[in-house]
């Protein structure tokens, strides 16, 4: 059996995950027995109580048979290492385990220091005045709700953030060039990371394509941060459990059990697009005492470790806007994660024809994924400019040829309205698979060509009106 990463802990903060691959699919009963054996050895948490009954009984259907298996790992002390190795070898013989990976981190954010630091920061006169005048306390920056206009974290290698204070007694103009050339200016407004046992493991280079890196460090947005990736290699049942385990490990370093009042994030999730073997790990309102550089490079380390187990063919850092979330969560019943856009790179380097030649000749990406790539490139072209609108229209029509049910219909309707081709926009809306395109055309025409709106109102038939969300 192949055993990777099995070593003793060096810190009491150590936590990790264990991944196992079996030569055959284990059913639900065998999976429970495998984890029970490892749990009794202290390798993972046991899911049974002292009487042998499940500690958290699940009334749902049994887990499907799988070859990939994942669970939390409690890294052992040096004295516990050999007894646990014996238990691992026994489990391998009994349950046909052909490989096991152990992955750990031994640090976490210092939530106590962060809360103390933020609590000691003096409130500005403006904030104090707002509170005194009756402004709700929730509008004031706090450790759990940073003010929207405040730059909370900046990477050490990010451009300096400079705040200038107005001084009524000083009429001298401030020379921005002098400030930017000041060697001490880069420290202004930059917060350092606060870790309990040094920084977590970081990765700066990976062997697979990673889009939006290193740009993500300068463009980091604490309100929505994540990564999408596409898995390659042989597909075996249960690979989603591997991704889920790494998702939990990623967020575990941003917890501090000593600071229960610290809310590191508001929402987080991992979404699987099983049809395309893609996944999206994301978090919202990520208010943690770590620089953008640390966050990006630790997440890069996480997906690099996934790549050690499940080969990643493409990845990109993602800003989770409403469109990305809508597609990924599968509001239409079909989750879709676009984990990269190699078409865009070829479009920039080889032009439209060269990129399209690649699109029709490659086999790694599906037609739906290709449609998504073309839509993204089309959105970089201004629909109000006749020259760029022509390119956008060609790309969107080609996207519809790849996938008629893609979002291209709506974006194409916008291009047609902005180019004053109202009849074509109305005809497109009538034929579009989604009735949302009808509402979009009516809204666009009401805003841009209200004098020509009457023909579009016919799109609002009873069926379309019934589909409108009252909210």
C-alpha positions as CSV (number, residue, x, y, z in Angstrom):
1,X,0.0,0.0,0.0
2,X,1.2,3.5,-0.8
3,X,1.3,5.7,2.3
4,X,1.9,9.5,1.9
5,X,2.2,12.2,4.6
6,X,1.9,10.0,7.6
7,X,4.0,11.7,10.2
8,X,3.7,13.0,13.8
9,X,2.3,16.3,14.7
10,X,4.6,19.1,15.8
11,X,2.0,21.4,17.3
12,X,-1.1,20.9,19.4
13,X,-2.9,23.0,16.8
14,X,-2.4,20.2,14.2
15,X,-5.5,19.1,12.3
16,X,-5.8,17.2,9.0
17,X,-7.6,14.9,6.7
18,X,-7.1,11.3,5.6
19,X,-7.9,10.2,2.1
20,X,-8.1,6.5,1.1
21,X,-8.4,4.9,-2.3
22,X,-9.6,1.2,-2.5
23,X,-9.1,-1.3,-5.3
24,X,-12.9,-2.0,-5.2
25,X,-16.0,0.0,-4.3
26,X,-16.9,-0.3,-0.6
27,X,-20.6,-0.3,0.3
28,X,-22.0,1.8,3.2
29,X,-21.5,-1.0,5.7
30,X,-17.8,-1.5,4.7
31,X,-17.2,2.2,4.7
32,X,-18.4,2.5,8.3
33,X,-16.4,-0.5,9.3
34,X,-13.2,1.0,7.8
35,X,-13.6,4.3,9.7
36,X,-14.5,2.4,12.9
37,X,-11.3,0.5,12.7
38,X,-9.3,3.7,12.1
39,X,-11.3,5.5,14.8
40,X,-10.5,2.9,17.4
41,X,-6.8,3.5,16.7
42,X,-7.2,7.2,17.2
43,X,-6.5,8.1,13.6
44,X,-9.9,9.6,12.9
45,X,-13.0,10.5,14.9
46,X,-15.2,7.5,15.7
47,X,-18.8,7.9,14.6
48,X,-20.0,5.4,17.3
49,X,-20.7,5.8,21.0
50,X,-19.5,3.6,23.8
51,X,-22.1,1.0,23.1
52,X,-21.2,0.7,19.4
53,X,-24.2,2.5,18.1
54,X,-23.9,5.4,15.6
55,X,-23.2,8.6,17.6
56,X,-25.2,10.6,15.0
57,X,-27.7,8.2,13.4
58,X,-28.6,9.1,9.9
59,X,-32.2,8.2,8.8
60,X,-31.3,8.9,5.2
61,X,-30.4,6.4,2.5
62,X,-27.0,4.6,2.9
63,X,-23.9,6.1,1.3
64,X,-23.4,4.9,-2.2
65,X,-20.5,2.5,-2.9
66,X,-17.3,4.3,-3.6
67,X,-13.6,3.9,-4.1
68,X,-12.5,7.3,-2.7
69,X,-13.0,7.8,1.0
70,X,-12.2,10.8,3.2
71,X,-12.4,11.7,6.9
72,X,-10.8,14.1,9.5
73,X,-7.4,13.1,10.7
74,X,-6.0,13.6,14.2
75,X,-2.2,13.8,13.6
76,X,-0.5,11.5,16.2
77,X,2.3,12.2,18.6
78,X,5.6,10.5,17.9
79,X,4.7,7.7,20.4
80,X,1.4,7.1,18.7
81,X,2.9,6.8,15.2
82,X,3.8,3.1,15.2
83,X,0.6,1.7,16.7
84,X,-1.4,3.8,14.2
85,X,0.7,2.5,11.4
86,X,-0.1,-1.1,12.4
87,X,-3.9,-0.2,12.4
88,X,-3.5,1.4,8.9
89,X,-1.9,-1.8,7.5
90,X,-4.6,-3.9,9.0
91,X,-7.3,-1.7,7.4
92,X,-5.5,-1.9,4.1
93,X,-5.5,-5.7,4.1
94,X,-9.1,-5.9,5.3
95,X,-10.7,-3.3,3.0
96,X,-8.5,-3.4,-0.1
97,X,-7.0,0.0,0.5
98,X,-4.3,0.6,-2.1
99,X,-3.2,4.1,-1.2
100,X,-3.7,6.6,1.7
101,X,-2.8,10.3,1.9
102,X,-2.5,12.3,5.2
103,X,-2.6,16.1,4.9
104,X,-2.3,18.4,7.8
105,X,-1.8,22.0,8.8
106,X,-0.4,23.1,12.2
107,X,-1.6,26.7,12.7
108,X,-4.6,28.8,12.6
109,X,-5.6,32.5,12.8
110,X,-5.1,34.3,16.1
111,X,-8.7,35.3,16.7
112,X,-8.0,36.6,20.2
113,X,-5.2,39.0,19.0
114,X,-7.4,40.1,16.1
115,X,-10.4,40.9,18.4
116,X,-8.2,42.8,20.8
117,X,-6.6,44.8,18.0
118,X,-9.8,45.8,16.4
119,X,-11.4,46.6,19.8
120,X,-8.5,48.9,20.6
121,X,-8.8,50.9,17.4
122,X,-10.2,54.3,18.1
123,X,-13.4,55.3,16.3
124,X,-13.2,58.1,13.9
125,X,-14.9,61.4,14.8
126,X,-17.3,60.8,11.9
127,X,-18.3,57.3,13.1
128,X,-18.8,58.6,16.7
129,X,-20.9,61.4,15.5
130,X,-23.1,59.0,13.4
131,X,-23.7,56.8,16.4
132,X,-24.6,59.8,18.5
133,X,-27.1,61.0,15.9
134,X,-28.9,57.7,16.0
135,X,-27.2,55.7,13.3
136,X,-27.6,52.0,14.0
137,X,-24.6,50.3,15.6
138,X,-24.6,47.7,12.8
139,X,-23.4,50.4,10.4
140,X,-20.2,50.9,12.4
141,X,-17.1,48.7,11.5
142,X,-16.6,45.7,13.8
143,X,-14.6,42.5,13.8
144,X,-17.6,40.7,12.5
145,X,-18.8,43.3,10.0
146,X,-16.1,45.5,8.5
147,X,-17.2,48.8,7.0
148,X,-17.7,48.5,3.2
149,X,-15.4,51.3,2.4
150,X,-12.5,50.1,4.5
151,X,-9.6,48.2,3.0
152,X,-9.2,45.5,5.6
153,X,-6.3,43.5,4.3
154,X,-3.6,44.1,1.7
155,X,-0.8,41.8,0.6
156,X,2.8,42.8,1.4
157,X,3.4,43.0,-2.3
158,X,0.2,44.9,-3.0
159,X,0.2,48.7,-3.8
160,X,0.3,50.8,-0.7
161,X,-3.0,52.3,0.6
162,X,-2.5,55.9,1.6
163,X,-5.1,57.8,3.7
164,X,-4.9,61.6,3.6
165,X,-6.4,63.6,6.4
166,X,-7.7,67.1,5.8
167,X,-6.1,69.7,8.1
168,X,-8.0,72.9,8.4
169,X,-4.9,74.7,9.6
170,X,-2.7,73.4,6.8
171,X,-3.3,74.8,3.3
172,X,-0.3,73.2,1.7
173,X,-1.0,70.9,-1.2
174,X,0.0,67.3,-0.8
175,X,2.3,65.9,-3.5
176,X,1.1,62.4,-4.2
177,X,4.4,61.6,-6.0
178,X,6.3,62.4,-2.8
179,X,4.1,60.0,-0.9
180,X,4.4,57.2,-3.4
181,X,8.2,57.5,-3.4
182,X,8.4,57.5,0.4
183,X,9.9,54.1,1.5
184,X,7.7,54.2,4.6
185,X,4.5,54.8,2.6
186,X,4.0,51.1,1.8
187,X,3.3,50.4,5.5
188,X,0.4,52.8,5.6
189,X,-2.9,51.0,5.8
190,X,-1.4,47.5,5.4
191,X,-2.4,45.0,8.0
192,X,-0.2,42.0,8.8
193,X,-1.5,38.5,9.2
194,X,-2.0,37.1,12.7
195,X,-1.3,33.4,13.0
196,X,-1.0,31.3,16.2
197,X,1.9,29.1,15.0
198,X,3.4,30.8,12.0
199,X,1.9,31.0,8.6
200,X,0.1,28.0,7.1
201,X,1.8,26.2,4.2
202,X,1.9,28.4,1.1
203,X,2.3,27.6,-2.6
204,X,3.6,29.9,-5.2
205,X,3.9,27.7,-8.3
206,X,1.7,24.8,-9.5
207,X,2.0,22.3,-12.3
208,X,-1.4,23.0,-13.8
209,X,-2.8,26.2,-15.4
210,X,-4.1,28.6,-12.8
211,X,-6.0,31.7,-14.1
212,X,-6.2,35.1,-12.3
213,X,-3.0,34.5,-10.4
214,X,-1.1,36.5,-9.2
215,X,-3.7,39.2,-10.1
216,X,-6.0,37.9,-7.4
217,X,-3.7,39.3,-4.7
218,X,-4.2,42.9,-5.9
219,X,-7.8,42.3,-6.9
220,X,-8.7,40.4,-3.7
221,X,-12.3,41.0,-2.5
222,X,-13.1,39.9,1.0
223,X,-16.8,39.8,0.1
224,X,-16.4,36.9,-2.3
225,X,-13.4,34.7,-2.7
226,X,-12.9,31.2,-4.0
227,X,-11.4,28.9,-6.6
228,X,-12.8,26.7,-9.3
229,X,-11.0,23.7,-10.8
230,X,-11.5,20.8,-13.2
231,X,-10.4,17.3,-12.4
232,X,-8.9,14.9,-14.9
233,X,-7.6,11.3,-14.8
234,X,-9.6,8.2,-14.2
235,X,-13.0,8.9,-12.7
236,X,-13.7,6.8,-9.6
237,X,-16.8,6.9,-7.4
238,X,-16.5,9.1,-4.4
239,X,-14.1,11.8,-5.7
240,X,-16.5,14.5,-4.4
241,X,-15.6,13.4,-0.8
242,X,-12.0,14.2,-1.4
243,X,-12.8,17.7,-2.5
244,X,-15.2,18.2,0.5
245,X,-12.4,17.1,2.9
246,X,-10.0,19.7,1.5
247,X,-12.7,22.4,1.6
248,X,-13.1,21.7,5.3
249,X,-9.3,21.7,5.8
250,X,-9.1,25.1,4.0
251,X,-11.6,26.8,6.2
252,X,-10.4,25.1,9.4
253,X,-7.3,27.4,9.7
254,X,-9.6,30.4,9.9
255,X,-11.3,29.2,13.1
256,X,-10.1,30.0,16.6
257,X,-11.9,28.0,19.4
258,X,-10.8,30.6,21.9
259,X,-12.7,33.4,20.2
260,X,-16.3,32.2,19.7
261,X,-17.5,35.7,18.9
262,X,-15.3,35.9,15.8
263,X,-17.2,35.3,12.7
264,X,-14.6,34.4,10.1
265,X,-17.1,34.3,7.2
266,X,-20.8,34.6,6.6
267,X,-21.3,31.8,4.1
268,X,-19.2,29.1,2.5
269,X,-19.9,26.2,0.2
270,X,-18.4,23.7,-2.2
271,X,-20.4,23.0,-5.3
272,X,-19.8,20.0,-7.6
273,X,-20.5,19.9,-11.3
274,X,-20.4,16.2,-11.7
275,X,-21.1,16.2,-15.4
276,X,-17.9,18.3,-16.1
277,X,-15.9,17.0,-13.1
278,X,-15.5,20.6,-11.9
279,X,-15.9,22.1,-8.4
280,X,-16.2,25.5,-6.9
281,X,-15.1,26.3,-3.4
282,X,-16.1,29.7,-2.2
283,X,-16.6,31.9,0.9
284,X,-18.4,35.2,1.5
285,X,-17.7,38.1,3.9
286,X,-14.3,36.6,4.6
287,X,-13.3,38.8,7.6
288,X,-10.1,37.2,8.8
289,X,-6.7,38.5,10.1
290,X,-4.7,37.3,7.1
291,X,-3.3,39.3,4.1
292,X,-4.6,38.7,0.6
293,X,-1.2,37.2,-0.2
294,X,-1.4,34.6,2.6
295,X,-5.0,33.7,1.7
296,X,-4.3,33.3,-2.0
297,X,-1.1,31.3,-1.5
298,X,-2.6,29.0,1.2
299,X,-5.6,28.3,-1.0
300,X,-3.2,27.6,-3.9
301,X,-1.4,25.1,-1.5
302,X,-4.8,23.4,-0.8
303,X,-5.6,22.8,-4.5
304,X,-2.0,21.8,-5.1
305,X,-2.5,19.0,-2.5
306,X,-5.8,18.1,-4.2
307,X,-3.7,17.8,-7.4
308,X,-1.4,15.3,-5.7
309,X,-4.4,13.0,-5.3
310,X,-6.9,14.0,-8.0
311,X,-5.1,15.5,-11.1
312,X,-6.3,19.0,-11.8
313,X,-6.3,20.0,-15.5
314,X,-7.3,23.6,-15.1
315,X,-8.1,26.1,-12.3
316,X,-8.8,29.7,-11.6
317,X,-9.4,32.0,-8.7
318,X,-13.0,33.1,-8.8
319,X,-15.0,36.2,-7.8
320,X,-18.4,34.9,-6.8
321,X,-20.9,37.2,-8.3
322,X,-24.6,36.6,-8.8
323,X,-24.1,35.1,-12.2
324,X,-21.5,32.6,-11.1
325,X,-23.5,31.6,-8.1
326,X,-26.7,31.2,-10.1
327,X,-25.0,28.8,-12.6
328,X,-23.0,26.9,-9.9
329,X,-25.9,26.4,-7.5
330,X,-28.0,25.0,-10.4
331,X,-31.1,27.1,-10.0
332,X,-32.2,25.4,-13.2
333,X,-31.6,22.0,-11.6
334,X,-28.2,21.5,-13.4
335,X,-25.2,22.9,-11.6
336,X,-22.5,24.3,-13.9
337,X,-19.0,25.3,-12.9
338,X,-16.7,26.8,-15.6
339,X,-13.3,26.1,-14.1
340,X,-11.3,28.1,-16.6
341,X,-11.2,29.8,-20.0
342,X,-8.4,28.7,-22.3
343,X,-10.4,30.1,-25.2
344,X,-9.9,33.6,-23.8
345,X,-6.1,33.2,-23.8
346,X,-6.1,32.0,-27.4
347,X,-8.4,34.8,-28.4
348,X,-5.9,37.3,-27.1
349,X,-2.9,35.6,-28.6
350,X,-4.2,34.2,-31.9
351,X,-7.4,36.2,-32.6
352,X,-11.0,35.1,-33.0
353,X,-10.4,32.6,-35.9
354,X,-7.5,30.9,-34.2
355,X,-9.4,30.6,-30.9
356,X,-12.4,29.1,-32.7
357,X,-10.2,26.7,-34.6
358,X,-8.9,25.4,-31.2
359,X,-12.5,25.2,-29.8
360,X,-13.8,22.9,-32.5
361,X,-10.8,20.7,-32.5
362,X,-10.2,20.1,-28.8
363,X,-11.9,17.4,-26.7
364,X,-11.1,18.2,-23.1
365,X,-14.0,20.7,-22.7
366,X,-17.6,20.1,-23.4
367,X,-19.8,22.2,-25.7
368,X,-21.5,23.8,-22.7
369,X,-18.2,24.8,-21.3
370,X,-17.1,26.2,-24.6
371,X,-20.3,28.2,-24.8
372,X,-19.5,29.6,-21.4
373,X,-16.0,30.6,-22.5
374,X,-17.3,32.4,-25.6
375,X,-19.9,34.3,-23.5
376,X,-17.2,35.5,-21.1
377,X,-15.1,36.9,-24.0
378,X,-18.1,38.4,-25.6
379,X,-18.9,40.3,-22.4
380,X,-15.5,42.1,-22.7
381,X,-16.9,43.8,-25.8
382,X,-19.0,47.0,-25.4
383,X,-22.5,46.4,-26.8
384,X,-22.9,50.1,-27.3
385,X,-19.9,50.4,-29.6
386,X,-20.8,49.2,-33.2
387,X,-17.3,47.8,-33.8
388,X,-17.1,45.7,-30.7
389,X,-20.8,44.8,-30.8
390,X,-20.2,43.0,-34.0
391,X,-17.5,40.8,-32.4
392,X,-19.7,40.2,-29.4
393,X,-22.6,39.2,-31.6
394,X,-20.5,36.7,-33.5
395,X,-19.2,35.1,-30.3
396,X,-22.7,34.9,-28.7
397,X,-24.2,33.3,-31.8
398,X,-21.4,30.8,-31.9
399,X,-22.0,30.1,-28.2
400,X,-25.6,29.4,-29.0
401,X,-24.4,26.9,-31.7
402,X,-22.4,25.1,-29.0
403,X,-25.2,25.2,-26.4
404,X,-28.7,26.6,-27.3
405,X,-29.7,26.7,-23.7
406,X,-26.8,28.8,-22.5
407,X,-27.0,32.4,-21.2
408,X,-25.9,33.6,-24.7
409,X,-29.5,34.4,-25.7
410,X,-29.9,37.1,-23.0
411,X,-26.6,38.7,-23.7
412,X,-27.2,38.6,-27.5
413,X,-30.6,40.3,-26.9
414,X,-28.8,43.2,-25.1
415,X,-26.4,43.6,-28.0
416,X,-29.3,43.7,-30.5
417,X,-31.3,46.3,-28.4
418,X,-28.2,48.5,-27.9
419,X,-27.6,48.4,-31.7
420,X,-31.3,49.5,-32.3
421,X,-32.2,46.1,-33.9
422,X,-35.5,45.9,-32.0
423,X,-37.3,43.5,-34.3
424,X,-34.4,40.9,-34.1
425,X,-34.3,41.3,-30.3
426,X,-38.0,40.6,-30.0
427,X,-37.8,37.6,-32.4
428,X,-34.9,36.2,-30.4
429,X,-36.8,36.6,-27.1
430,X,-39.8,34.7,-28.6
431,X,-37.6,31.7,-29.5
432,X,-35.3,31.7,-26.5
433,X,-35.6,28.6,-24.2
434,X,-35.9,30.8,-21.1
435,X,-38.7,33.3,-20.7
436,X,-36.3,35.5,-18.7
437,X,-35.1,36.7,-22.1
438,X,-38.5,38.2,-22.8
439,X,-38.4,40.2,-19.6
440,X,-34.8,41.3,-20.3
441,X,-35.7,42.6,-23.8
442,X,-38.7,44.6,-22.4
443,X,-36.5,46.0,-19.7
444,X,-33.7,47.0,-22.1
445,X,-36.1,48.6,-24.5
446,X,-37.9,50.5,-21.8
447,X,-34.5,51.9,-20.7
448,X,-32.9,52.6,-24.0
449,X,-35.7,53.0,-26.6
450,X,-38.9,53.7,-24.7
451,X,-40.5,55.1,-27.8
452,X,-40.3,51.7,-29.5
453,X,-41.5,49.7,-26.5
454,X,-45.1,48.9,-27.6
455,X,-44.2,45.9,-29.9
456,X,-42.1,44.3,-27.1
457,X,-45.0,44.4,-24.7
458,X,-46.5,41.4,-26.6
459,X,-43.7,39.3,-25.1
460,X,-45.5,39.7,-21.7
461,X,-48.0,36.9,-22.3
462,X,-49.8,35.3,-19.4
463,X,-47.3,32.4,-19.1
464,X,-44.4,34.9,-18.9
465,X,-46.2,37.0,-16.3
466,X,-46.9,33.9,-14.2
467,X,-43.2,33.1,-14.2
468,X,-42.3,36.4,-12.6
469,X,-41.1,36.2,-9.1
470,X,-43.3,38.5,-7.0
471,X,-40.2,39.4,-4.9
